[in-house]
């Protein structure tokens, strides 16, 4: 098995951060529009990552980060309402 490139290591790190150390390929594939098989090969170092793949991953991660920020804001708002209702 070949060692993944630094570019591939970033993709793997992002997938694991979002979806856990195992089974990250399928959800990241859905997010990026890439195939799980391609992400598996990139992750194990048997396939080089292209500029196109890097770009797709980066754009998808930026979009997902924005979605997560909105979700975190909503959760924070709900928590604030819960605490305020306890003070009333």
VEXVODO-383334 format. One line per 5 residues: number of its first residue (from 0); their letters; for each residue x, y, z of N, C-alpha, C. Coordinates in steps of 0.2 Angstrom, whole numbers, plus 5000, padded with zeros to 4 digits. Example, Ala and Ser with C-alpha at 12.3 -4.5 7.8 and 13.67 -1.06 7.14 Angstrom:
0) as) 5066:4972:5039:5062:4978:5039:5066:4984:5039; 5064:4989:5035:5068:4995:5036:5064:5000:5039
***
This chain:
0) xxxxx) 5004:4994:5000:5000:5000:5000:5004:5006:5000; 5003:5011:4996:5007:5017:4995:5005:5022:5001; 5009:5026:5002:5008:5031:5008:5004:5037:5004; 4998:5039:5007:4994:5045:5004:4998:5051:5004; 4997:5055:4999:5001:5061:4998:4998:5066:5003
5) xxxxx) 5002:5072:5004:4999:5077:5009:4992:5079:5007; 4991:5080:5000:4984:5082:4998:4979:5077:5000; 4981:5071:4999:4976:5065:5001:4975:5065:5008; 4980:5066:5012:4980:5066:5019:4975:5072:5022; 4975:5077:5019:4970:5083:5021:4963:5080:5019
10) xxxxx) 4962:5077:5014:4955:5075:5012:4953:5070:5017; 4957:5065:5019:4956:5060:5024:4954:5063:5031; 4959:5068:5033:4958:5071:5039:4951:5075:5039; 4949:5078:5034:4943:5081:5034:4937:5076:5035; 4937:5071:5031:4932:5066:5031:4932:5063:5038
15) xxxxx) 4937:5061:5041:4937:5058:5048:4935:5063:5053; 4936:5070:5052:4934:5075:5057:4926:5075:5057; 4924:5075:5051:4916:5076:5050:4913:5070:5052; 4915:5064:5050:4911:5058:5050:4914:5052:5054; 4920:5053:5057:4923:5048:5062:4929:5044:5058
20) xxxxx) 4932:5041:5062:4938:5037:5059:4937:5031:5054; 4931:5029:5055:4929:5023:5050:4923:5025:5046; 4922:5023:5041:4916:5024:5036:4915:5031:5035; 4920:5035:5034:4920:5042:5032:4919:5043:5024; 4921:5038:5020:4921:5039:5013:4914:5040:5010
25) xxxxx) 4909:5036:5012:4902:5036:5009:4899:5043:5011; 4899:5046:5017:4896:5052:5018:4900:5058:5015; 4906:5057:5015:4910:5062:5011:4909:5062:5004; 4908:5056:5001:4906:5055:4994:4900:5059:4992; 4895:5058:4997:4888:5061:4996:4889:5069:4996
30) xxxxx) 4893:5071:5000:4894:5078:5001:4898:5081:4995; 4902:5078:4992:4907:5080:4987:4904:5078:4980; 4900:5073:4979:4898:5071:4973:4903:5066:4970; 4908:5064:4974:4913:5059:4971:4911:5052:4974; 4914:5047:4971:4912:5040:4972:4916:5038:4979
35) xxxxx) 4913:5034:4983:4916:5031:4989:4922:5027:4987; 4922:5024:4981:4928:5020:4979:4934:5024:4978; 4933:5030:4974:4938:5035:4973:4941:5037:4980; 4937:5039:4984:4939:5042:4991:4943:5036:4994; 4941:5030:4994:4944:5025:4997:4951:5024:4994
40) xxxxx) 4952:5024:4988:4958:5024:4984:4963:5030:4986; 4960:5036:4986:4964:5041:4988:4966:5041:4995; 4962:5038:5000:4964:5037:5007:4969:5032:5008; 4969:5027:5004:4974:5022:5005:4981:5023:5001; 4981:5028:4997:4987:5030:4993:4987:5027:4986
45) xxxxx) 4982:5023:4984:4983:5020:4978:4980:5024:4972; 4978:5030:4973:4975:5035:4968:4978:5042:4970; 4981:5045:4965:4983:5052:4966:4977:5056:4966; 4977:5062:4970:4971:5067:4970:4973:5072:4965; 4968:5073:4961:4968:5078:4956:4966:5085:4958
50) xxxxx) 4968:5090:4955:4966:5097:4956:4958:5097:4956; 4955:5094:4952:4947:5094:4952:4944:5091:4958; 4947:5085:4960:4945:5082:4966:4946:5087:4972; 4952:5089:4973:4954:5094:4978:4949:5100:4978; 4947:5102:4973:4943:5108:4972:4936:5106:4974
55) xxxxx) 4933:5100:4972:4927:5098:4974:4926:5097:4982; 4931:5094:4984:4931:5093:4992:4931:5100:4995; 4936:5104:4993:4936:5111:4997:4930:5114:4996; 4927:5115:4991:4920:5118:4990:4915:5115:4994; 4915:5108:4994:4910:5105:4998:4911:5106:5006
60) xxxxx) 4917:5106:5008:4919:5107:5015:4917:5114:5017; 4918:5119:5013:4916:5126:5014:4908:5127:5015; 4905:5124:5011:4897:5123:5011:4895:5120:5017; 4898:5114:5019:4896:5111:5025:4898:5115:5031; 4904:5118:5031:4905:5122:5037:4900:5128:5038
65) xxxxx) 4898:5131:5033:4893:5136:5034:4886:5133:5036; 4884:5127:5034:4878:5124:5036:4879:5122:5044; 4885:5120:5046:4886:5118:5053:4886:5124:5057; 4889:5130:5055:4888:5136:5059:4881:5138:5060; 4877:5138:5055:4870:5140:5055:4866:5135:5060
70) xxxxx) 4868:5129:5060:4865:5124:5065:4867:5125:5072; 4874:5127:5073:4876:5128:5079:4873:5135:5082; 4872:5140:5078:4869:5146:5080:4861:5144:5082; 4858:5140:5079:4851:5138:5081:4851:5134:5087; 4856:5130:5088:4856:5126:5094:4858:5131:5100
75) xxxxx) 4862:5135:5099:4864:5140:5104:4858:5144:5106; 4854:5146:5101:4848:5150:5102:4843:5146:5107; 4842:5140:5105:4837:5136:5108:4840:5135:5116; 4846:5134:5117:4849:5133:5123:4848:5139:5127; 4849:5145:5124:4847:5151:5128:4840:5152:5130
80) xxxxx) 4836:5150:5126:4828:5150:5127:4827:5146:5133; 4830:5140:5133:4829:5135:5139:4831:5138:5145; 4837:5141:5145:4840:5144:5151:4835:5150:5154; 4833:5154:5149:4829:5160:5151:4822:5157:5153; 4820:5152:5151:4813:5150:5153:4814:5147:5160
85) xxx) 4820:5145:5162:4821:5142:5169:4821:5148:5174; 4823:5154:5171:4824:5160:5176:4818:5163:5177; 4813:5163:5172:4806:5166:5173:4802:5163:5178
***
